């Protein structure tokens, strides 16, 4: 809908009728929308510079998180402890879900288009227009390490295999790059 968010219940007899319209519209186009891993929250980000978080069962707005510029992406940590957002002012914000307080603001030199938490929420990966992938300690808000691709980066993914955290990037030059980030059985393998 225009600047609104509709939630559909696929178990209703008529899928064309919304279960409900979330109770507050954005003032501009909604660009990002994501359910929390448990499915009990939904977050929407808009060109109006606001992220709204709603409770799914009730449709009640739980929080309104302000940004200085349009919101591009939203991602929840896998345990739903944090939500990370990117804004048009080249920042990444990390919010604690239990309090809806900002716990970190990460500033980049270029626009940030993608963020992802590691499975254990210890690290946040950011991908920006400067062809850099940065690895941050989530709680300390400290940049640990950065990796560069020769061409613009189109995506990032990570995996844990044999107790090692791997980060992989795809680039527009048709290459895939992979880095070993962390060994789970060591105290710290990332210089952070």
N, C-alpha and C positions, 0 to 999 in steps of 0.2 A: 504494500500500500504506500501511498505518499508519506514518506518520512515515518511510517509506523512499522511495528513488528507484529506479525500475526503468528500465533501458535496453533498448529493443527493437531488433532488427536486422530491418528490413523485408524483407531478402533471405532470411531463414530460411523454411523451408517452413510452419511453424506460427506465425502472428503472435500467437497467444494465449499462447505461452510466452516469457517474458523471456529475452533474451540473457544478462543477469546482473543481480543486485541489487547496487547499489553498496554497498561493504563496511561502511558505518557508518550507522546510523539517526540521525535527529534526535530530540530528546527531546520535541518538540511538532510541531504541524502544519507542513508545508512550504507556504509561501505564494508563493514565487517560484522560478522555474527557468528557466535560460537557457543555451544553447550559446554558446561563443565564436564569432566570425565564421568562423574556420577550421574549426570543428567538432571540434577536438581536446580541448577542455575543456568541462565542464558545471559550472555553479555553482548551488547551491540555498541558499535563505534560509528561515529558519524562525522560528516564534514563540518558539523557545528562545534567540533572540538570536545565532545562529551562522550564518555563511555557510561552506559547504564547497565546495571546488573539487576536482574529480576529473579524472584523465586518462581520456579515453574509451577508447583502445585497451586499456588494462590494467584499468580500473576502480579503480585505486589512488587513494586520497585524497592530494591534494597539499598542501592547506592547510585550516586551520580559522581563520576570521577572526571574532573576538569583537565583539559589539555590546552596548550597554546598552539593551536593549529588543528587541521583535520586529522582524525584518527584513521590510520591505515590498517593496522592489524591488532588482533587480540589473541592471546594464547593463555591457557590455564596450565599450571603445573599439574603433574599427573595425580598428585594427592590433593589437589584443589586448595592448597595452602596459599598459593600466589596466583595472581593474574598479571601478565606483562602486556603492555600496550605500546604502540609506536605512534608518534605524532608527526605532523608536517614540519615541526620546528627541529627535526633531526634528533629527537630524544626518544629514549625508551624509559618507560615508567614501570616499576615493579610495585604492586599493591598487595598488601596482606588481606586475604579474604575475610578473616575473622573480625577485623576492625575497619576495613576499607580505608586504611591509612597507607599513604605512599611510604615505602621503606627504602626506595632507591630511585635515583634519576640518573640515567646513563646518557651522556652527551656524545654525539658523533659529529664528524666533520661533514658528512654527506647524509642524504636521506636513508633511513632504515626501512627495509621492506619486509623483513621476515625475522621472527624471533622464535626460539624453541628452547624449552627446558629439558635438561637431562632427566632420565627416568627418576632419579633420586632427588631432583630439585636442587642439587648442589651447584650446577652450572646453568648459565643462560648463554645461548649462542645467538649472536646478532649478525645479520647480513645487510650490508649497506651498498650504496651506489659507488663507493670507492674501491669495489672489488675485494673487500676485506671481510673475512669472517672473524669476529671477535668472540673470545671465550671469557666469560665473567664469572666470578664467584657470586652466587645469587645473594647471599646475606651480606657479604662485605662490600658489594658493589665495586669490586676491584677487578680491573681487566687483567686477566692472567696471561693471555697469549693471543696473537692475531696471525691469521693465515691469509695469504694473497693468492688469487687466481690470475692467470694471464688475461683472461677475457671476463666480461661481465658474468656474474654468478646467477644462475637461474633457480637453484634450489639447494637445500641442505638437508641431510638426514644423518642420523646417528644410530649406533647399535652397540649393544654390549655382547661380546662373544668371548668366552673363556676368561671371564673376569676383566676384560680390557674394554674401555670405552673408545669407540672409533667414530670419527666425524668424516663424512663424505660430502663433497660439493660437486655439483654439475655446472659446467660453464658453457657459454655460447660458442666456444671454439671446439665443441664436440668432445671435450675431455671430462673425465671424472677424476677428482683428487681425493685422496684419503689420508687422514692423519690419526695417529694413536694419541689419545688425550690423557687417559688415566688408567692405572691398574688398581683394581679394587683392593688387592691384598697389600698395597703399599700405602704409607701414610699420605704422601703427596708426590705425585709425578708431574703435576702441572705447576710451573713456577709462579705460585700465587701466594 
